[in-house]
């Protein structure tokens, strides 16, 4: 019933735990990359200035970014 990824490992080194958690939380999400690419293509197609491009990316990025908690 609970469809989650459970990853259980033996902890022998605290540094390894921090490294593992950091790499897991910052891993690249393919769907986010594709969505941002789509947003950039729309921005280029509309031929808007640089400031508006940055503002558009800044506003749209939190909507496509997935947070790992």
CHARMM internal coordinates of N, CA and C (Angstrom, degrees):
IC EDIT
DIST 1 N 1 CA 1.4471
DIST 1 CA 1 C 1.5241
ANGL 1 N 1 CA 1 C 112.04
DIST 1 C 2 N 1.3256
ANGL 1 CA 1 C 2 N 116.57
DIHE 1 N 1 CA 1 C 2 N -30.87
DIST 2 N 2 CA 1.4556
ANGL 1 C 2 N 2 CA 120.10
DIHE 1 CA 1 C 2 N 2 CA -176.59
DIST 2 CA 2 C 1.5201
ANGL 2 N 2 CA 2 C 108.33
DIHE 1 C 2 N 2 CA 2 C -102.44
DIST 2 C 3 N 1.3379
ANGL 2 CA 2 C 3 N 116.70
DIHE 2 N 2 CA 2 C 3 N 100.96
DIST 3 N 3 CA 1.4611
ANGL 2 C 3 N 3 CA 122.05
DIHE 2 CA 2 C 3 N 3 CA -174.49
DIST 3 CA 3 C 1.5249
ANGL 3 N 3 CA 3 C 110.90
DIHE 2 C 3 N 3 CA 3 C -89.73
DIST 3 C 4 N 1.3229
ANGL 3 CA 3 C 4 N 115.98
DIHE 3 N 3 CA 3 C 4 N 80.49
DIST 4 N 4 CA 1.4627
ANGL 3 C 4 N 4 CA 121.04
DIHE 3 CA 3 C 4 N 4 CA 178.34
DIST 4 CA 4 C 1.5190
ANGL 4 N 4 CA 4 C 109.37
DIHE 3 C 4 N 4 CA 4 C -130.29
DIST 4 C 5 N 1.2998
ANGL 4 CA 4 C 5 N 115.39
DIHE 4 N 4 CA 4 C 5 N 162.33
DIST 5 N 5 CA 1.4459
ANGL 4 C 5 N 5 CA 121.71
DIHE 4 CA 4 C 5 N 5 CA 177.10
DIST 5 CA 5 C 1.5268
ANGL 5 N 5 CA 5 C 108.16
DIHE 4 C 5 N 5 CA 5 C -92.95
DIST 5 C 6 N 1.3162
ANGL 5 CA 5 C 6 N 116.40
DIHE 5 N 5 CA 5 C 6 N 112.36
DIST 6 N 6 CA 1.4531
ANGL 5 C 6 N 6 CA 120.69
DIHE 5 CA 5 C 6 N 6 CA 178.58
DIST 6 CA 6 C 1.5261
ANGL 6 N 6 CA 6 C 107.89
DIHE 5 C 6 N 6 CA 6 C -105.98
DIST 6 C 7 N 1.3173
ANGL 6 CA 6 C 7 N 115.54
DIHE 6 N 6 CA 6 C 7 N 119.60
DIST 7 N 7 CA 1.4535
ANGL 6 C 7 N 7 CA 121.60
DIHE 6 CA 6 C 7 N 7 CA -177.80
DIST 7 CA 7 C 1.5191
ANGL 7 N 7 CA 7 C 108.07
DIHE 6 C 7 N 7 CA 7 C -117.85
DIST 7 C 8 N 1.3190
ANGL 7 CA 7 C 8 N 116.90
DIHE 7 N 7 CA 7 C 8 N 106.44
DIST 8 N 8 CA 1.4635
ANGL 7 C 8 N 8 CA 121.66
DIHE 7 CA 7 C 8 N 8 CA -177.77
DIST 8 CA 8 C 1.5291
ANGL 8 N 8 CA 8 C 108.34
DIHE 7 C 8 N 8 CA 8 C -108.34
DIST 8 C 9 N 1.3333
ANGL 8 CA 8 C 9 N 115.31
DIHE 8 N 8 CA 8 C 9 N 128.01
DIST 9 N 9 CA 1.4596
ANGL 8 C 9 N 9 CA 120.97
DIHE 8 CA 8 C 9 N 9 CA 179.61
DIST 9 CA 9 C 1.5250
ANGL 9 N 9 CA 9 C 109.85
DIHE 8 C 9 N 9 CA 9 C -137.37
DIST 9 C 10 N 1.3119
ANGL 9 CA 9 C 10 N 115.80
DIHE 9 N 9 CA 9 C 10 N 153.44
DIST 10 N 10 CA 1.4594
ANGL 9 C 10 N 10 CA 121.40
DIHE 9 CA 9 C 10 N 10 CA 176.21
DIST 10 CA 10 C 1.5247
ANGL 10 N 10 CA 10 C 108.55
DIHE 9 C 10 N 10 CA 10 C -76.97
DIST 10 C 11 N 1.3212
ANGL 10 CA 10 C 11 N 116.51
DIHE 10 N 10 CA 10 C 11 N 133.43
DIST 11 N 11 CA 1.4638
ANGL 10 C 11 N 11 CA 121.60
DIHE 10 CA 10 C 11 N 11 CA -178.97
DIST 11 CA 11 C 1.5194
ANGL 11 N 11 CA 11 C 109.12
DIHE 10 C 11 N 11 CA 11 C -99.11
DIST 11 C 12 N 1.3393
ANGL 11 CA 11 C 12 N 116.19
DIHE 11 N 11 CA 11 C 12 N 114.61
DIST 12 N 12 CA 1.4578
ANGL 11 C 12 N 12 CA 121.44
DIHE 11 CA 11 C 12 N 12 CA 178.20
DIST 12 CA 12 C 1.5242
ANGL 12 N 12 CA 12 C 112.53
DIHE 11 C 12 N 12 CA 12 C -114.49
DIST 12 C 13 N 1.3190
ANGL 12 CA 12 C 13 N 115.94
DIHE 12 N 12 CA 12 C 13 N -23.84
DIST 13 N 13 CA 1.4577
ANGL 12 C 13 N 13 CA 120.67
DIHE 12 CA 12 C 13 N 13 CA -175.16
DIST 13 CA 13 C 1.5340
ANGL 13 N 13 CA 13 C 109.38
DIHE 12 C 13 N 13 CA 13 C -135.85
DIST 13 C 14 N 1.3300
ANGL 13 CA 13 C 14 N 118.74
DIHE 13 N 13 CA 13 C 14 N 120.42
DIST 14 N 14 CA 1.4741
ANGL 13 C 14 N 14 CA 120.51
DIHE 13 CA 13 C 14 N 14 CA -179.91
DIST 14 CA 14 C 1.5274
ANGL 14 N 14 CA 14 C 112.65
DIHE 13 C 14 N 14 CA 14 C -59.42
DIST 14 C 15 N 1.3227
ANGL 14 CA 14 C 15 N 118.13
DIHE 14 N 14 CA 14 C 15 N -35.95
DIST 15 N 15 CA 1.4582
ANGL 14 C 15 N 15 CA 121.27
DIHE 14 CA 14 C 15 N 15 CA 178.57
DIST 15 CA 15 C 1.5259
ANGL 15 N 15 CA 15 C 110.31
DIHE 14 C 15 N 15 CA 15 C -62.61
DIST 15 C 16 N 1.3300
ANGL 15 CA 15 C 16 N 117.00
DIHE 15 N 15 CA 15 C 16 N -39.62
DIST 16 N 16 CA 1.4551
ANGL 15 C 16 N 16 CA 121.13
DIHE 15 CA 15 C 16 N 16 CA 178.99
DIST 16 CA 16 C 1.5284
ANGL 16 N 16 CA 16 C 111.38
DIHE 15 C 16 N 16 CA 16 C -64.37
DIST 16 C 17 N 1.3296
ANGL 16 CA 16 C 17 N 116.50
DIHE 16 N 16 CA 16 C 17 N -34.67
DIST 17 N 17 CA 1.4692
ANGL 16 C 17 N 17 CA 120.51
DIHE 16 CA 16 C 17 N 17 CA 177.98
DIST 17 CA 17 C 1.5199
ANGL 17 N 17 CA 17 C 110.24
DIHE 16 C 17 N 17 CA 17 C -65.42
DIST 17 C 18 N 1.3197
ANGL 17 CA 17 C 18 N 116.38
DIHE 17 N 17 CA 17 C 18 N -46.38
DIST 18 N 18 CA 1.4652
ANGL 17 C 18 N 18 CA 120.61
DIHE 17 CA 17 C 18 N 18 CA 179.27
DIST 18 CA 18 C 1.5227
ANGL 18 N 18 CA 18 C 110.29
DIHE 17 C 18 N 18 CA 18 C -62.92
DIST 18 C 19 N 1.3110
ANGL 18 CA 18 C 19 N 117.50
DIHE 18 N 18 CA 18 C 19 N -42.68
DIST 19 N 19 CA 1.4594
ANGL 18 C 19 N 19 CA 121.43
DIHE 18 CA 18 C 19 N 19 CA 178.99
DIST 19 CA 19 C 1.5219
ANGL 19 N 19 CA 19 C 111.15
DIHE 18 C 19 N 19 CA 19 C -62.65
DIST 19 C 20 N 1.3110
ANGL 19 CA 19 C 20 N 116.41
DIHE 19 N 19 CA 19 C 20 N -44.32
DIST 20 N 20 CA 1.4638
ANGL 19 C 20 N 20 CA 121.10
DIHE 19 CA 19 C 20 N 20 CA 179.80
DIST 20 CA 20 C 1.5290
ANGL 20 N 20 CA 20 C 110.93
DIHE 19 C 20 N 20 CA 20 C -62.89
DIST 20 C 21 N 1.3234
ANGL 20 CA 20 C 21 N 116.88
DIHE 20 N 20 CA 20 C 21 N -48.61
DIST 21 N 21 CA 1.4667
ANGL 20 C 21 N 21 CA 120.67
DIHE 20 CA 20 C 21 N 21 CA -178.90
DIST 21 CA 21 C 1.5209
ANGL 21 N 21 CA 21 C 111.52
DIHE 20 C 21 N 21 CA 21 C -63.00
DIST 21 C 22 N 1.3113
ANGL 21 CA 21 C 22 N 116.73
DIHE 21 N 21 CA 21 C 22 N -42.35
DIST 22 N 22 CA 1.4639
ANGL 21 C 22 N 22 CA 120.72
DIHE 21 CA 21 C 22 N 22 CA 179.31
DIST 22 CA 22 C 1.5149
ANGL 22 N 22 CA 22 C 111.67
DIHE 21 C 22 N 22 CA 22 C -63.84
DIST 22 C 23 N 1.3125
ANGL 22 CA 22 C 23 N 117.41
DIHE 22 N 22 CA 22 C 23 N -45.59
DIST 23 N 23 CA 1.4668
ANGL 22 C 23 N 23 CA 119.64
DIHE 22 CA 22 C 23 N 23 CA -179.76
DIST 23 CA 23 C 1.5225
ANGL 23 N 23 CA 23 C 111.23
DIHE 22 C 23 N 23 CA 23 C -67.23
DIST 23 C 24 N 1.3351
ANGL 23 CA 23 C 24 N 117.75
DIHE 23 N 23 CA 23 C 24 N -33.54
DIST 24 N 24 CA 1.4633
ANGL 23 C 24 N 24 CA 120.91
DIHE 23 CA 23 C 24 N 24 CA 178.73
DIST 24 CA 24 C 1.5216
ANGL 24 N 24 CA 24 C 111.09
DIHE 23 C 24 N 24 CA 24 C -68.96
DIST 24 C 25 N 1.3348
ANGL 24 CA 24 C 25 N 117.14
DIHE 24 N 24 CA 24 C 25 N -42.42
DIST 25 N 25 CA 1.4601
ANGL 24 C 25 N 25 CA 120.41
DIHE 24 CA 24 C 25 N 25 CA -177.80
DIST 25 CA 25 C 1.5205
ANGL 25 N 25 CA 25 C 112.68
DIHE 24 C 25 N 25 CA 25 C -72.16
DIST 25 C 26 N 1.3251
ANGL 25 CA 25 C 26 N 117.81
DIHE 25 N 25 CA 25 C 26 N -24.50
DIST 26 N 26 CA 1.4642
ANGL 25 C 26 N 26 CA 120.46
DIHE 25 CA 25 C 26 N 26 CA -177.05
DIST 26 CA 26 C 1.5179
ANGL 26 N 26 CA 26 C 113.22
DIHE 25 C 26 N 26 CA 26 C -106.81
DIST 26 C 27 N 1.3313
ANGL 26 CA 26 C 27 N 117.34
DIHE 26 N 26 CA 26 C 27 N 14.25
DIST 27 N 27 CA 1.4604
ANGL 26 C 27 N 27 CA 119.09
DIHE 26 CA 26 C 27 N 27 CA -179.30
DIST 27 CA 27 C 1.5276
ANGL 27 N 27 CA 27 C 110.38
DIHE 26 C 27 N 27 CA 27 C -66.28
DIST 27 C 28 N 1.2987
ANGL 27 CA 27 C 28 N 115.77
DIHE 27 N 27 CA 27 C 28 N 152.41
DIST 28 N 28 CA 1.4537
ANGL 27 C 28 N 28 CA 121.81
DIHE 27 CA 27 C 28 N 28 CA -177.93
DIST 28 CA 28 C 1.5202
ANGL 28 N 28 CA 28 C 109.25
DIHE 27 C 28 N 28 CA 28 C -77.72
DIST 28 C 29 N 1.3054
ANGL 28 CA 28 C 29 N 115.11
DIHE 28 N 28 CA 28 C 29 N 132.42
DIST 29 N 29 CA 1.4525
ANGL 28 C 29 N 29 CA 121.65
DIHE 28 CA 28 C 29 N 29 CA 177.90
DIST 29 CA 29 C 1.5245
ANGL 29 N 29 CA 29 C 108.08
DIHE 28 C 29 N 29 CA 29 C -102.77
DIST 29 C 30 N 1.3295
ANGL 29 CA 29 C 30 N 116.73
DIHE 29 N 29 CA 29 C 30 N 118.45
DIST 30 N 30 CA 1.4544
ANGL 29 C 30 N 30 CA 121.27
DIHE 29 CA 29 C 30 N 30 CA -175.58
DIST 30 CA 30 C 1.5310
ANGL 30 N 30 CA 30 C 111.99
DIHE 29 C 30 N 30 CA 30 C -62.32
DIST 30 C 31 N 1.3280
ANGL 30 CA 30 C 31 N 117.55
DIHE 30 N 30 CA 30 C 31 N -37.54
DIST 31 N 31 CA 1.4670
ANGL 30 C 31 N 31 CA 119.71
DIHE 30 CA 30 C 31 N 31 CA -179.48
DIST 31 CA 31 C 1.5243
ANGL 31 N 31 CA 31 C 111.06
DIHE 30 C 31 N 31 CA 31 C -65.61
DIST 31 C 32 N 1.3459
ANGL 31 CA 31 C 32 N 117.07
DIHE 31 N 31 CA 31 C 32 N -35.87
DIST 32 N 32 CA 1.4625
ANGL 31 C 32 N 32 CA 120.51
DIHE 31 CA 31 C 32 N 32 CA 177.38
DIST 32 CA 32 C 1.5235
ANGL 32 N 32 CA 32 C 110.06
DIHE 31 C 32 N 32 CA 32 C -65.55
DIST 32 C 33 N 1.3150
ANGL 32 CA 32 C 33 N 116.55
DIHE 32 N 32 CA 32 C 33 N -43.25
DIST 33 N 33 CA 1.4613
ANGL 32 C 33 N 33 CA 120.93
DIHE 32 CA 32 C 33 N 33 CA 179.29
DIST 33 CA 33 C 1.5194
ANGL 33 N 33 CA 33 C 110.92
DIHE 32 C 33 N 33 CA 33 C -61.15
DIST 33 C 34 N 1.3227
ANGL 33 CA 33 C 34 N 117.16
DIHE 33 N 33 CA 33 C 34 N -44.64
DIST 34 N 34 CA 1.4686
ANGL 33 C 34 N 34 CA 120.95
DIHE 33 CA 33 C 34 N 34 CA 179.63
DIST 34 CA 34 C 1.5219
ANGL 34 N 34 CA 34 C 111.57
DIHE 33 C 34 N 34 CA 34 C -65.20
DIST 34 C 35 N 1.3199
ANGL 34 CA 34 C 35 N 116.93
DIHE 34 N 34 CA 34 C 35 N -40.30
DIST 35 N 35 CA 1.4650
ANGL 34 C 35 N 35 CA 120.77
DIHE 34 CA 34 C 35 N 35 CA -179.80
DIST 35 CA 35 C 1.5251
ANGL 35 N 35 CA 35 C 111.04
DIHE 34 C 35 N 35 CA 35 C -66.25
DIST 35 C 36 N 1.3422
ANGL 35 CA 35 C 36 N 117.32
DIHE 35 N 35 CA 35 C 36 N -43.19
DIST 36 N 36 CA 1.4631
ANGL 35 C 36 N 36 CA 120.05
DIHE 35 CA 35 C 36 N 36 CA 177.75
DIST 36 CA 36 C 1.5263
ANGL 36 N 36 CA 36 C 111.33
DIHE 35 C 36 N 36 CA 36 C -65.14
DIST 36 C 37 N 1.3281
ANGL 36 CA 36 C 37 N 116.82
DIHE 36 N 36 CA 36 C 37 N -36.67
DIST 37 N 37 CA 1.4706
ANGL 36 C 37 N 37 CA 120.18
DIHE 36 CA 36 C 37 N 37 CA 176.41
DIST 37 CA 37 C 1.5278
ANGL 37 N 37 CA 37 C 109.77
DIHE 36 C 37 N 37 CA 37 C -61.92
DIST 37 C 38 N 1.3211
ANGL 37 CA 37 C 38 N 116.81
DIHE 37 N 37 CA 37 C 38 N -41.28
DIST 38 N 38 CA 1.4572
ANGL 37 C 38 N 38 CA 121.33
DIHE 37 CA 37 C 38 N 38 CA 178.19
DIST 38 CA 38 C 1.5310
ANGL 38 N 38 CA 38 C 111.29
DIHE 37 C 38 N 38 CA 38 C -62.75
DIST 38 C 39 N 1.3316
ANGL 38 CA 38 C 39 N 116.46
DIHE 38 N 38 CA 38 C 39 N -43.02
DIST 39 N 39 CA 1.4666
ANGL 38 C 39 N 39 CA 120.91
DIHE 38 CA 38 C 39 N 39 CA 178.63
DIST 39 CA 39 C 1.5198
ANGL 39 N 39 CA 39 C 110.50
DIHE 38 C 39 N 39 CA 39 C -62.53
DIST 39 C 40 N 1.3276
ANGL 39 CA 39 C 40 N 116.91
DIHE 39 N 39 CA 39 C 40 N -43.21
DIST 40 N 40 CA 1.4669
ANGL 39 C 40 N 40 CA 120.96
DIHE 39 CA 39 C 40 N 40 CA 179.69
DIST 40 CA 40 C 1.5261
ANGL 40 N 40 CA 40 C 110.97
DIHE 39 C 40 N 40 CA 40 C -63.68
DIST 40 C 41 N 1.3274
ANGL 40 CA 40 C 41 N 117.56
DIHE 40 N 40 CA 40 C 41 N -40.44
DIST 41 N 41 CA 1.4686
ANGL 40 C 41 N 41 CA 120.51
DIHE 40 CA 40 C 41 N 41 CA 178.27
DIST 41 CA 41 C 1.5296
ANGL 41 N 41 CA 41 C 110.84
DIHE 40 C 41 N 41 CA 41 C -62.47
DIST 41 C 42 N 1.3270
ANGL 41 CA 41 C 42 N 117.81
DIHE 41 N 41 CA 41 C 42 N -39.36
DIST 42 N 42 CA 1.4729
ANGL 41 C 42 N 42 CA 121.29
DIHE 41 CA 41 C 42 N 42 CA 177.71
DIST 42 CA 42 C 1.5206
ANGL 42 N 42 CA 42 C 110.93
DIHE 41 C 42 N 42 CA 42 C -66.32
DIST 42 C 43 N 1.3304
ANGL 42 CA 42 C 43 N 116.28
DIHE 42 N 42 CA 42 C 43 N -39.07
DIST 43 N 43 CA 1.4666
ANGL 42 C 43 N 43 CA 120.47
DIHE 42 CA 42 C 43 N 43 CA 178.73
DIST 43 CA 43 C 1.5261
ANGL 43 N 43 CA 43 C 110.23
DIHE 42 C 43 N 43 CA 43 C -63.78
DIST 43 C 44 N 1.3242
ANGL 43 CA 43 C 44 N 116.84
DIHE 43 N 43 CA 43 C 44 N -44.27
DIST 44 N 44 CA 1.4650
ANGL 43 C 44 N 44 CA 120.82
DIHE 43 CA 43 C 44 N 44 CA 179.72
DIST 44 CA 44 C 1.5217
ANGL 44 N 44 CA 44 C 110.89
DIHE 43 C 44 N 44 CA 44 C -64.34
DIST 44 C 45 N 1.3331
ANGL 44 CA 44 C 45 N 116.55
DIHE 44 N 44 CA 44 C 45 N -40.91
DIST 45 N 45 CA 1.4650
ANGL 44 C 45 N 45 CA 120.87
DIHE 44 CA 44 C 45 N 45 CA -179.18
DIST 45 CA 45 C 1.5248
ANGL 45 N 45 CA 45 C 111.81
DIHE 44 C 45 N 45 CA 45 C -64.23
DIST 45 C 46 N 1.3379
ANGL 45 CA 45 C 46 N 117.43
DIHE 45 N 45 CA 45 C 46 N -32.26
DIST 46 N 46 CA 1.4625
ANGL 45 C 46 N 46 CA 120.77
DIHE 45 CA 45 C 46 N 46 CA -179.24
DIST 46 CA 46 C 1.5230
ANGL 46 N 46 CA 46 C 113.14
DIHE 45 C 46 N 46 CA 46 C -83.30
DIST 46 C 47 N 1.3443
ANGL 46 CA 46 C 47 N 117.17
DIHE 46 N 46 CA 46 C 47 N -8.51
DIST 47 N 47 CA 1.4588
ANGL 46 C 47 N 47 CA 122.49
DIHE 46 CA 46 C 47 N 47 CA 175.43
DIST 47 CA 47 C 1.5337
ANGL 47 N 47 CA 47 C 111.83
DIHE 46 C 47 N 47 CA 47 C 52.94
DIST 47 C 48 N 1.3307
ANGL 47 CA 47 C 48 N 116.96
DIHE 47 N 47 CA 47 C 48 N 55.61
DIST 48 N 48 CA 1.4652
ANGL 47 C 48 N 48 CA 121.40
DIHE 47 CA 47 C 48 N 48 CA 178.85
DIST 48 CA 48 C 1.5252
ANGL 48 N 48 CA 48 C 109.93
DIHE 47 C 48 N 48 CA 48 C -100.77
DIST 48 C 49 N 1.3265
ANGL 48 CA 48 C 49 N 116.13
DIHE 48 N 48 CA 48 C 49 N 162.39
DIST 49 N 49 CA 1.4627
ANGL 48 C 49 N 49 CA 120.14
DIHE 48 CA 48 C 49 N 49 CA -174.37
DIST 49 CA 49 C 1.5354
ANGL 49 N 49 CA 49 C 111.52
DIHE 48 C 49 N 49 CA 49 C -71.96
DIST 49 C 50 N 1.3260
ANGL 49 CA 49 C 50 N 115.71
DIHE 49 N 49 CA 49 C 50 N 168.23
DIST 50 N 50 CA 1.4637
ANGL 49 C 50 N 50 CA 122.68
DIHE 49 CA 49 C 50 N 50 CA -172.92
DIST 50 CA 50 C 1.5237
ANGL 50 N 50 CA 50 C 111.69
DIHE 49 C 50 N 50 CA 50 C -62.61
DIST 50 C 51 N 1.3232
ANGL 50 CA 50 C 51 N 118.01
DIHE 50 N 50 CA 50 C 51 N -44.17
DIST 51 N 51 CA 1.4682
ANGL 50 C 51 N 51 CA 120.29
DIHE 50 CA 50 C 51 N 51 CA -178.96
DIST 51 CA 51 C 1.5253
ANGL 51 N 51 CA 51 C 111.53
DIHE 50 C 51 N 51 CA 51 C -60.74
DIST 51 C 52 N 1.3176
ANGL 51 CA 51 C 52 N 116.91
DIHE 51 N 51 CA 51 C 52 N -42.26
DIST 52 N 52 CA 1.4613
ANGL 51 C 52 N 52 CA 120.82
DIHE 51 CA 51 C 52 N 52 CA 179.02
DIST 52 CA 52 C 1.5191
ANGL 52 N 52 CA 52 C 110.63
DIHE 51 C 52 N 52 CA 52 C -69.27
DIST 52 C 53 N 1.3296
ANGL 52 CA 52 C 53 N 117.85
DIHE 52 N 52 CA 52 C 53 N -33.73
DIST 53 N 53 CA 1.4738
ANGL 52 C 53 N 53 CA 121.49
DIHE 52 CA 52 C 53 N 53 CA 176.29
DIST 53 CA 53 C 1.5266
ANGL 53 N 53 CA 53 C 110.70
DIHE 52 C 53 N 53 CA 53 C -61.42
DIST 53 C 54 N 1.3344
ANGL 53 CA 53 C 54 N 115.39
DIHE 53 N 53 CA 53 C 54 N -48.00
DIST 54 N 54 CA 1.4685
ANGL 53 C 54 N 54 CA 120.10
DIHE 53 CA 53 C 54 N 54 CA -179.57
DIST 54 CA 54 C 1.5297
ANGL 54 N 54 CA 54 C 110.17
DIHE 53 C 54 N 54 CA 54 C -63.75
DIST 54 C 55 N 1.3153
ANGL 54 CA 54 C 55 N 116.84
DIHE 54 N 54 CA 54 C 55 N -41.94
DIST 55 N 55 CA 1.4621
ANGL 54 C 55 N 55 CA 120.68
DIHE 54 CA 54 C 55 N 55 CA 178.53
DIST 55 CA 55 C 1.5326
ANGL 55 N 55 CA 55 C 110.87
DIHE 54 C 55 N 55 CA 55 C -62.19
DIST 55 C 56 N 1.3221
ANGL 55 CA 55 C 56 N 116.99
DIHE 55 N 55 CA 55 C 56 N -43.25
DIST 56 N 56 CA 1.4680
ANGL 55 C 56 N 56 CA 121.73
DIHE 55 CA 55 C 56 N 56 CA 179.67
DIST 56 CA 56 C 1.5323
ANGL 56 N 56 CA 56 C 110.75
DIHE 55 C 56 N 56 CA 56 C -62.38
DIST 56 C 57 N 1.3342
ANGL 56 CA 56 C 57 N 117.53
DIHE 56 N 56 CA 56 C 57 N -46.25
DIST 57 N 57 CA 1.4680
ANGL 56 C 57 N 57 CA 120.84
DIHE 56 CA 56 C 57 N 57 CA 177.72
DIST 57 CA 57 C 1.5215
ANGL 57 N 57 CA 57 C 111.23
DIHE 56 C 57 N 57 CA 57 C -62.57
DIST 57 C 58 N 1.3327
ANGL 57 CA 57 C 58 N 116.44
DIHE 57 N 57 CA 57 C 58 N -42.07
DIST 58 N 58 CA 1.4554
ANGL 57 C 58 N 58 CA 120.68
DIHE 57 CA 57 C 58 N 58 CA 179.64
DIST 58 CA 58 C 1.5177
ANGL 58 N 58 CA 58 C 112.81
DIHE 57 C 58 N 58 CA 58 C -63.31
DIST 58 C 59 N 1.3198
ANGL 58 CA 58 C 59 N 116.58
DIHE 58 N 58 CA 58 C 59 N -35.11
DIST 59 N 59 CA 1.4621
ANGL 58 C 59 N 59 CA 120.51
DIHE 58 CA 58 C 59 N 59 CA 179.53
DIST 59 CA 59 C 1.5320
ANGL 59 N 59 CA 59 C 112.08
DIHE 58 C 59 N 59 CA 59 C -78.96
DIST 59 C 60 N 1.3305
ANGL 59 CA 59 C 60 N 117.31
DIHE 59 N 59 CA 59 C 60 N -33.91
DIST 60 N 60 CA 1.4620
ANGL 59 C 60 N 60 CA 120.68
DIHE 59 CA 59 C 60 N 60 CA -175.92
DIST 60 CA 60 C 1.5279
ANGL 60 N 60 CA 60 C 113.41
DIHE 59 C 60 N 60 CA 60 C -86.01
DIST 60 C 61 N 1.3272
ANGL 60 CA 60 C 61 N 117.86
DIHE 60 N 60 CA 60 C 61 N -26.81
DIST 61 N 61 CA 1.4636
ANGL 60 C 61 N 61 CA 120.27
DIHE 60 CA 60 C 61 N 61 CA -176.11
DIST 61 CA 61 C 1.5274
ANGL 61 N 61 CA 61 C 113.83
DIHE 60 C 61 N 61 CA 61 C -58.63
DIST 61 C 62 N 1.3415
ANGL 61 CA 61 C 62 N 119.72
DIHE 61 N 61 CA 61 C 62 N -46.18
DIST 62 N 62 CA 1.4740
ANGL 61 C 62 N 62 CA 118.21
DIHE 61 CA 61 C 62 N 62 CA 179.98
DIST 62 CA 62 C 1.5280
ANGL 62 N 62 CA 62 C 113.32
DIHE 61 C 62 N 62 CA 62 C -62.54
DIST 62 C 63 N 1.3262
ANGL 62 CA 62 C 63 N 116.95
DIHE 62 N 62 CA 62 C 63 N -23.35
DIST 63 N 63 CA 1.4645
ANGL 62 C 63 N 63 CA 120.20
DIHE 62 CA 62 C 63 N 63 CA -179.94
DIST 63 CA 63 C 1.5239
ANGL 63 N 63 CA 63 C 112.67
DIHE 62 C 63 N 63 CA 63 C -75.15
DIST 63 C 64 N 1.3287
ANGL 63 CA 63 C 64 N 118.53
DIHE 63 N 63 CA 63 C 64 N -23.62
DIST 64 N 64 CA 1.4527
ANGL 63 C 64 N 64 CA 120.91
DIHE 63 CA 63 C 64 N 64 CA -178.62
DIST 64 CA 64 C 1.5281
ANGL 64 N 64 CA 64 C 112.70
DIHE 63 C 64 N 64 CA 64 C -106.05
DIST 64 C 65 N 1.3292
ANGL 64 CA 64 C 65 N 116.74
DIHE 64 N 64 CA 64 C 65 N -14.66
DIST 65 N 65 CA 1.4588
ANGL 64 C 65 N 65 CA 120.98
DIHE 64 CA 64 C 65 N 65 CA -179.31
DIST 65 CA 65 C 1.5204
ANGL 65 N 65 CA 65 C 110.52
DIHE 64 C 65 N 65 CA 65 C -75.67
DIST 65 C 66 N 1.3360
ANGL 65 CA 65 C 66 N 116.79
DIHE 65 N 65 CA 65 C 66 N 129.68
DIST 66 N 66 CA 1.4574
ANGL 65 C 66 N 66 CA 121.13
DIHE 65 CA 65 C 66 N 66 CA 176.68
DIST 66 CA 66 C 1.5142
ANGL 66 N 66 CA 66 C 108.78
DIHE 65 C 66 N 66 CA 66 C -98.19
DIST 66 C 67 N 1.3193
ANGL 66 CA 66 C 67 N 116.39
DIHE 66 N 66 CA 66 C 67 N 132.45
DIST 67 N 67 CA 1.4531
ANGL 66 C 67 N 67 CA 121.39
DIHE 66 CA 66 C 67 N 67 CA 179.14
DIST 67 CA 67 C 1.5226
ANGL 67 N 67 CA 67 C 110.21
DIHE 66 C 67 N 67 CA 67 C -95.52
DIST 67 C 68 N 1.3097
ANGL 67 CA 67 C 68 N 116.50
DIHE 67 N 67 CA 67 C 68 N 135.72
DIST 68 N 68 CA 1.4593
ANGL 67 C 68 N 68 CA 121.75
DIHE 67 CA 67 C 68 N 68 CA 175.33
DIST 68 CA 68 C 1.5199
ANGL 68 N 68 CA 68 C 106.58
DIHE 67 C 68 N 68 CA 68 C -99.51
DIST 68 C 69 N 1.3049
ANGL 68 CA 68 C 69 N 116.37
DIHE 68 N 68 CA 68 C 69 N 120.84
DIST 69 N 69 CA 1.4622
ANGL 68 C 69 N 69 CA 120.47
DIHE 68 CA 68 C 69 N 69 CA -179.34
DIST 69 CA 69 C 1.4997
ANGL 69 N 69 CA 69 C 109.90
DIHE 68 C 69 N 69 CA 69 C -115.99
END
COOR INIT
IC SEED 1 N 1 CA 1 C
IC BUILD
